[in-house]
Amino acid sequence: MQIKCNVTSILEVKAAAELTRKKFGKVDILINCAGDAKNNGVLNMSDDE
């Protein structure tokens, strides 16, 4: 099972951590995979784009 969240949102991170604790009691494997891209305009895009 995967529990995903937006790591730039502290509220989402806390909610994901609480869900993990409730569902599994502990974390066996944690993969932090956050990325951003340079020079392709992503940082300049609006939320709608």
Sequence and secondary structure as in RCSB ss.txt:
>XXXX:A:sequence
MQIKCNVTSILEVKAAAELTRKKFGKVDILINCAGDAKNNGVLNMSDDE
>XXXX:A:secstr
      TT HHHHHHHHHHHHHHHSS S         SSSSGGG  TT 
